[in-house]
Amino acid sequence: MKLYLVIAALAVTACVSGPSSGDLSLVSENGGSQFRIETASAQTPLLKSATDFGSVTVSGQKITFKTVSRSKTDISDVFGQGVCYVYKGEAVSGPAITRELKLSVYQDFPSTVLVKSTYRNGSGENLSVDGWSMCSLQVRTEAPEPYFWSFQGQSTSAREDWIKPIGEEFYQLNNMGMNPAEDHVDYGGGVPVVCLWRRDAGVIIGHLEPTPQILNLPVDKKAGNDYADISIEKKYEEPVILAPEESLDTYTCFVSTYSGDCFGALRHYAQLLERVGVKMPESVPEAYETAWCAWGYERQFTIEEIVGTLPKVQELGFKWATLDDGYQIAEGDWDLTKERFPNGDDDMKYMVDEFHKYGLKAELWWTPLAADPGTEFLRKYPNSLILGKDGEPKKIEWWDSWFLSPVDEDVRREQSALVHKFIADYDFDGLKLDGQHLNCVSPDYNPAHHPDDPEKDFRELPGFYKLIHDTARAVKSNSVIQYCPCGDCFSVYNLPYIDKAVSSDPTSSWQIRTKGYVLRALAPKLAYYGDHIELSDNENDYPTQLGIGAVIGTKFTWPADNPHVKHSYLLTPEKEALLKNALGIYEEKQLAKGQYVAGLYDIGFDYPETHVIAQNGKMYYAFYTSGKPVSSVELRGLQPGKTYKVVDYYNHQDLGLVLASEKTVLNAEVNGSLLLEVGEVDN
């Protein structure tokens, strides 16, 4: 991204004060070649040492720089009004390279510095650039353990937590490209930032390019060190040859300091992204409606089983019904299998008509950008695949399929036509896009595409989802696109083109809650689906979904399981009672549309874990314990001197009145979860 500068003055001076913004100040050291970050919120220094903000690696040698001149310029660009500090430097050793480091601060974004470097080859010969590093910081620990809590936005087959503690020894690469593992090569992408916070203060770093970029944001805490290293690293797959007098620009990156947990930092990041054109969506009302999915019958479902369940789905008050995987001939060939649809399209239209007859909106599962080897699609369009350097297709392990290129014209035309068929011809009301491969693609070396720019597929993947979304909306203006990149940390660049995010095959209730926490920070007006309740702890953790304002969903079977399914999802009377209670609360409270109240509690350091939603003039607190129960909770955010009525809204128990003070304590046991509605009453 280029910053368009309006120059007010550009006079090189002997001494220019360093950037300062909000609570963040940069104090120059070593003749202005390094900077120490200070923040008023930190009780002890946040950084172990000063940083030079950027280096470049040439033929395996890391090149650092000494500042030879400094200047300050008023600027006006997409981020608003601000000041740009320019530090021109020369290489300390090695080839003759110069660096222009720009540190920019803006009125609209306090406690934030944007960072960008330009490197110029003055050596008189070609240089082989391996990569560059930006925003390398040594963040000091604070005892006791965990030293930090963190948000780290990578996606791997481990499907790890997005929010996690950091103790004595820790390392995570946070590669924003594809992350091959022994069993999978189809996970990648994510949110290109790292948040690291202590009890008193935190720091976030990341890039602000308008498209995804392949880079790393490693977090490294070595045993014995009283700090953790974080940075932004670009390592070129093939060295970039920099000719004499040519220049190389880094991405626009940023550093921001904050207090509290990662919620406010991620909200701040999303607001920065919006300035470069990555705007988070606002969901249509239909995206907040509850959903039943036929996946409980799995791939060998019958039409009779699904249609036979609809009376119970309607009775319970669900608004959506989803036909999941198993209707197609193969991934890539999306015609209907004769095994389950002997009458072809007529059978599918009959099923959708039955959904509608019971007052349900119809959603269809689909895994785009995948085609099985030997399919008719690949026979017809053999050049549609992403190819590796070796000329071989890139495999999607989960589906045993191959990756289709999101920029290939045949792929775009045919997949757009499929969306039209699903919604216009079959009359579905929405689509469930499913698969971890959706989040990211590998560089493409297919000679039929753009071999001179193999990362084009990677950067332009979000445009494919825009095509899908626009096609669906052209047919039905209130259609809903659900995005489920199984186990991935959602690519923030894909979010603008969906209507409903989902906890996406969570491994625990903690993941359901913390994924929702992150997505509410990034995209506060995007509906968040808690996924099937059967994926939560004990397969029935409704307090997790209700307490964070997640849309309720299930894959129950009724009145019998499919005989081919190994695990039973049968709706028993006991399960039905829990489900009815949760659905009633969801519809009454409408917390999914409420406002998340951030800053009252720390998602990592505070116990019990606490979430707060404001809705209809009341505060809704959700407390969660993990093993160790507590006998009282603190109700933060209430107005001292006011009286409030407290209700356990999950168990429908009146807990009486509390008089708010500077520290309002409610004596109530939490052993698992406690959901409270707190409303002001007249004194």
N, C-alpha and C positions, 0 to 999 in steps of 0.2 A: 504494500500500500504506500502511496506517495503522500506526504504531507504538503499541502499547498500553503506556502508561507506568505504573509503580508509583512514586508520588512519595514519596521519603524526606524531601526538603527542597527548598524552592523560595524561597530567600531571595536577593533581589537584593543583590549586594555591590559594593563599589567596585572590587575587583580579584579576578578568578577565574583561577587558573592554566589554561593551555590544555590541550587533549587530548593525551595521550601513550599510546601503545600499542606494545608490543614495541620495535622499533628506530625507530619513527616518533614524532616529536614535532612539535607545532605551536607555534611561538613567535609570539605576537601582536605586531603592529606597528601604528603609526598609531592609537593609542588602542583597540586591539582590533578595528579595522575590517578588518584584513588579517592573513594568517598566512604565516609562512615555514615550509616543511616541511623538517625535518632528519631524517636517517637515519644510523645508526651505520655502515652498510655502505658509504656513499659516501666515497671518498677526497677528493673535492672537492665543494663544494655541488651538490646535485642540481638545484635550481631557480635560475633567473636572478633572479627577483624574488618578492615575496610575492603571495599571491592573496586575493581577498575571497570566493572560493568560489561566488558567485552574483550574477547581475544579471538584470533584466527589461527588455524593450524595449516601449515604449509609443508608438504612432504614429510609429515610426521612430527614436525617441530611446532610447538605452541609459541606464537608470537604475542608478546605483550608490548605495551606502549607507554611512553612518557609524554606528558602534555607539553606542548611548546607554545600554544596560544589559546586564549579563551575569549568568548564574546557572548553577548546576550541580545536577543531579538524578540520583539513582540510578534505574536502570531495569531492568525485566525484561520481555522480549518474545520473539518467535520466535527472535531471534539469541542469546538467553541473558542473563546478568547483565552489566550495564555501567553506564556513566555517560554522561549526555546533557548537553552544554554548550549553553546557549541564549543566543544573541546577538540582541538586539532592536535594530533599526536604523531610521533615517529616511533618506529620499532626500536625496542631496547637492544635487540640483537637479531642476527639472521638477515634475510634479504631486506632491501630497502622498500618498506611498505609504509604508507601513511594511513592514519585512521581519523575520520571525522565522526566524533561521538556527539549525538544530539540527545539531550535530556530535556523533556518538555513537561511543563506543569500547566494545568487548566483550572479556570475558575469553577467550572461545573463538576470537577472531579477531585475533591480534596483528598489529601494524603496519598496521592498517586503521582508517579513519574513515568512517562512514556520514554522508552529507550530505543534508539536505532543507531546503527553504525554503517559507515561506508568505508570500505578498504580500497586503496588505490595502489596499483603495482608501479613503483618507481625504480625497479631494479634494472630495467633495460632488457630483461629476458623473461620468457614464459615461466609462470609459477603454477605449481600443482596444488590447488587448495582442497584439503580434505574435509574442512568444515569450519564451524565457528561456534562460539559459546557466548551467551548473554546472561546477565542478571545472576551471576554466580555469587551466592551468599552463604555465609557460615552462621547459621541461626543458633544462638546459645541456648543450652538446656536450662531447665529450672527444676530442681528436685521437689518432691519425690517423683518416682516413676508413676505413670508414664510421663516422660519429659514433654512430649507434645501429643496433641491430637492432630489429625490431618484429614484433608480431602485430597484424594489422588485419582485422577480421571482416566486411568488406562482400562483397556479391555483385553482379557486373556481367557483361556479355557479354564482357568482356576475359578472364574466367576467370583472373585473375592469381593469383600466389602468395599464400598466407596469411601466410607468414613472409618478410620482405624487409628488406634493408638500407636505411638512409637516409643520404644523403651531403649534399653542399653545398646542393642545391635539391630540394625534394620537396613534393608536395601530394597528399592523398587525402581525399575527403569522408567516406567511411565512413557512407553513408546506410543506415539499417536498413529503409527502406521499399523500394518498387519503384525500379529504376534504369533508366529508359528510355535507350536509345541509338539511333543511326540505324537499326540493323538489328534490334534486339530491344527489347521492352518487358516481357519476362517473367522478368527476373532481379531478385532482391531478398532481403531478410532476411539473417540471419547471426548472428554472436555479438556482442552489443552491448558490447564492451570494446575498448580499445586498450592494448597493452603496448608500452612503449618502454624499452629497456635499453641501458646502456653496459657497458663491461667490468667496472665496479665495482658498479653499482647500477642499479635500474630502478623504474618506476612503472607501475601499471595503474589505469585509470579505467573506469567503466561504470555501468549502472543495474541495480537489483535488483527490478524489478517482477515480479510472478508471471505476467505475460502479455507478449507482444511489444509494443513501442511504436515508433512512427515518430519517429525522431530522427537526428541526425548526431553523429559523433565525429571531427571533422576533425583531421588531422595536417598541420601546415604548417611546413616548414623553408625559410626564405627565404635566398637567397644573401647572404653577408656577415654574417648573424646567427650568434651563438654559442649559439643555443638553438632549440628547436622548440616551437611552440605546439600544445597539445592541449586539448580541451574536450568537453563534452557540450552539444549545442544542440537545443532544441526550437523549431521554427518552425511556427506554426499555418498550415494551408492557408487558413483564413479567420480573420481576427482574432477573438479572444475578447473580448466586451464585458463588462467588469467594472463592475458597478453600484456606487454608493456603499455603503461598508461591507462589500461582498462580498470574499471571499478566494479566492486561487488557489494551489493546492499544486503543487509540482514533483514529479517522481518521486523515489523514494529512490535516491540515487546513492552511489558509494563511491570512495575513493582508498586505494591500498595500495602500500607500497614493498617492495622485495625485492632479493635478490642472485641472480646467475645469470641464466639465460634465462627464457623465458615459461612453461615447463612448470609450475613450482611456483605461479606467479601464477594460471594458469588452473585448476589443481587447487583452489586457495584460492577462486577465484570460484565454481566449481561447488559447493563446500561451502556458500558463502553462499546460492546459489540454492536449494539443497535446503531451507534453513530457510524459504523462502517457498513451498514446495510443488513446485518444479521438480526432481524427483528423477531422476537418471540411471538407466538400466535395467541389468539383469544378463541377459546373453544365455543362451538355452538351449543345451545342448551341440551341437545340430544346426546352430546358426549358425556354428560353427567348422569345419564340414566343407567339403572342397574342392569346386569347382564347375566344370562344363563348361556353356557357353552356346551355343545354336544360332545366335547372331547372326552367326557366320561365314558362314552361308548367306543372311543378310539377309532382306528382306521377301518375296522371291519364292522362299522355300524350298519344298520338297515334303516331305510326310510320309515318303516313301521315303528322302530324303536324311538326315533326322534319325534315323529309326529305324535306318537303315543304319550310322550312326556309333556307335550305342550299344554294340556289342561292343567297340570300341576304348576307349570311355569307361570301360566296366567293367573291361577288362583293365588299364588304367592305374591304377585304384583310386579314381577320383572317386566322390563320394557324392551329388552333386546334378547334375541336368540341367535347363536352363532353356529353355523355349519363349519366344522373344522376339517382337518386333513383327512384324505381318503376318497374324495369324490373324483379325483383326476386320474387319467391314464398314467401320467408320469409328471415329475417336475419338468416343466418346459412344454409338454403336450397337455394342455389344460382342457381337452375334451373329456367328457364324462365316461367313467369306466362302466362297461356293460354289467359288471358284476353287481354293482349297487344301483345303477340307473339303467335298467334294461330298455326303457323307452326313451333314453337319451334326454334331450332338453325338456321334453314334456314332463318327465319325472322331476327335474329340478324346478321347473316353474310351478308344479303342483306343490312341492315342499315349501317354496317361498310363499305361495298363496295361503298355505296352512298357517305359516308364521303370522301372516297379516290377518288372517281370519280370527286368530286368537289375540289380536291387538298388539302383536309384537313387531318390532322392527327387525329386519333380517340382516345379518352380517355374514360375510363369507371369508373364510381363511384363504390366504394366498401367500406364496413365497416367491416374489419376483426375483429377477436377476439370477435364476438358477435353471439349468437344463441338464437332464440326465444324458449320459452318453447313449448314443443310438436312437435318440428321439427324432421324430419327424422335423421338429423345429431346427435341430442342428444339421439335419440332412439338407434342409432348404436354405439355411443361412450358416454355412460353415465358417464364415469370417466374423461371426458375432461374438466370439469368445475372447476373454482376456487371456493372453499368453505370457508366460514367463520368458526370461532371457534364453532359456533352453528351447523355446518354441513350443513348450508343452502347455496344455490348459491348466489353469489354477483350480484346484479341487475344493469343493465345499464338502467337508468330511461328513457333516451331520446328515445331509441329504444324499450323499454319494453322488453329487452332481458337479457340474462345472460352472464357473462364474461367467455370466454374460456381461458384456461391456455396457455401462450405463450411458455412454455417449455414442454407441453404434446406432446408426439411423434405422436399421432393420429392427433392432431390439426396441428402440423407443416407439417406433410405429406400431409394432405388433403388441407390445405390452400395453400401450395406450388403448389399442383396439380391444384388448381383453377387458380392461377396466370398463369400457363402454358396454361390452357384452354383459359383464356381470351385473351392472347397475341398470342399464337400459333394457336389455333383453330378458335377463332373469329377474329383474326388479329387486335386487338387493339394495339395502339402504346404506350399507357401509362395508368396509373391507378391513380385515385384520391382517396386516403385513407382518410376517413371522419369519424368524431365522437370524442367528447371530451374524451371518454374512451380510446382512443389510446395512450394518453400521459403517462399513469400510471396504475398500477394494485394494488389490495390489497394483503396483505399477504395471502398465500394459505395454508389451513389446510386439504386439500383433502388427505386422507390416501393413495390414489393411486399414489400420487406424492411424496412429500418430507416433511412430517409433522415434521421432525426433524429440518428443515430449512425453515420456512414459508415465509421468505422474498426472497427466491430464484427467484420466478416469477418476483418480483419487480426489482431485480438487473439485471436479464437476459432478460428483455423485449427488450432492444435494439437489441439483437441477433435475435429476431423474424423479425425485420425490415431489418436486414442484409439478412436474408433468402429470404424475399420477393424481395428485390432489386437484389440480386444475381440471383434468379430464372428468373426475368424479363429480366435482361441483358443477360442471357444465351440464351434466345430466340431471343431478338432484342437488339443489342449492343447499340443502341441509344434510347432505351425506357426511359420514364420519369415517375418517381414516385413523385406525388404531395402529400404532407402531410398536412392535415387540421384538427388539433385537436380542434374543434370548441370552441373558447373562452378561451382556455388554454394559459398559457405562455409555449411555446414549451419546452419540455424536451431537454436540450442540448445534452443528451446522445443519442437521437434518430436522431438528425440532420445529423450525418455522413452517414446515409443510405437513404437519400432522394435526389431528384434532384431539387425540387421546394418547397420552403416554401410559405405560403399564410397568408394574414392578418386574415384569419380564423374567419369569421363572426364578423367583427368589429362593434362596436356600434357607432362609430363616425369617422370622417376624422382624428381627432387627434390620434386615435388608429391606423389607417392605417399608418400614418406617423411615429409614435413613435415605433410601432412594426417593421417597416422597418428599423428604425434607430438602434434598438437593434440587429436585425438579420444581418445588414451590419457590425456591430462591431464584432459579434461573428463569422460570416461566410461570409467574404467579397466576396467570389466567388460562393456563393449560390444564384440562381435566387429567386427573391421575387415577388410573384404574389399579386397584390393589391386586389384580390377577385372581385366579381361582382361590377361594378360601382354603381349599384343600392343600395349598402350597404353604400355608402359614404353620406356625408351631401347633402341634397336636391336631392339625387339619381343621381347627375351629376357632382361631384367634380373631374373632370379630372385633374385640376392643382395639386391636392394632389398626385395622382398617377404618373403624369409625373414628378413633381418636385423632387420626391425622387427616381426616377428610378425604379418604380414598373412596372411589366408587366401588360398591360391593359387587362381587361376582362369584360364580360357582359353576362346577361341572357335574352336579349330582345326576345320578340315574334314577329312573322311576318308571314303572313299579318293579323293574328287575334290571340286573346288570347284563351287559353283553357277555355271552358265554366265553368269548375269546380273550376277555380282559382279565389280567391276573390280579389286579387290585380292585377291591370293591369301592364304588362311590355311591352306593345305594342310599337314598334319602330315608333314613329311619325316623320314627317318631321323635326320638331325642334330638337328632340333627335338625329336623324340621322346626322344632320349638326354638332352637337357637337361631335358626335362619329367620324365622318370622319376627323374632325380637329385634334382630339386627336390621332387617329391612324396614321395620316400623320406625326405628330410631333414625335411620338414614333419611327416610322421606320426611320425617317431622323436623329434624334439625338442619338438614341441608348444609352440613359442614363442608362438603366438597366445594361449595361456592363461597365459603367464608374466607376471611383474611388471616393468613398465618401471622402470628405476632412473634417477631424475632427479637432477640436481645435480652429477654427476661431470664433465660436459662441457657447454660452451655451444654450442647448435645453430648459432649465428651466428658467434661470434668464434673458436671453436676450429677448427683445421684439422689433420688431416682431420676432416670431419663424422663424429660418433661417436654411436652408439646402444647402450644396454646393457639387456639383459633378464636377470633372475634367474629360473632355472627348475630345479627338481629339484636344488637344492644347488650349482648351477654358475652361472657368469657367462658370458653370451654377448655378445661385443663385435662390432659391425658398423662398419667404417671405410669411408668413401667419399671419393674424391678427384675433383676436377673439372678435368681437364687437367694439373695439376702433381702428379706422383707424389711419394711420400715413401719414405724408406728405413727408417724406424723408427716405432713407435707407443708411446704411453704407456698402460699398463694401470692405470687409476685404480680405487680402491675395493677393492683387495686388502689383506689383513692383513699388515703388515710382519713379516718373519721366517718366514712360511709359504712352503712350496714348492708350486708349481702346475704342472700339466701343461697344455700349450697345443696345441690341435689346430685346424688349418684345416678346419672341418667341411664347407665347400662343396666343396673339392677333395680331402678325405679324406687330409690329410697331417699327420703328427705333427711338430710344431715343437719338441718337446723340453720341458725344464723351465725355469721361472724362479723365482728367489728374490725374493719381494716385498720392497720397501723403501719409503721415503717417496716415491720416484719410480721406479716400475717401468717400465723401457724394454725393449721387445722389438724386436730387429733383424729386421724383416720388411718387404718392399716392399709398398706399396699403390699400385696403378696402376689405378684404377677402383673396386675393392672388395676387402675382406678380411673374412671372417667367422671369428671365433675362439670356440672353446669352451674355457673356463678352469676347471679343477677342482682342488681342493686334494688333495695327496697327503701321505702320512706322511713326515716328515723322517727 
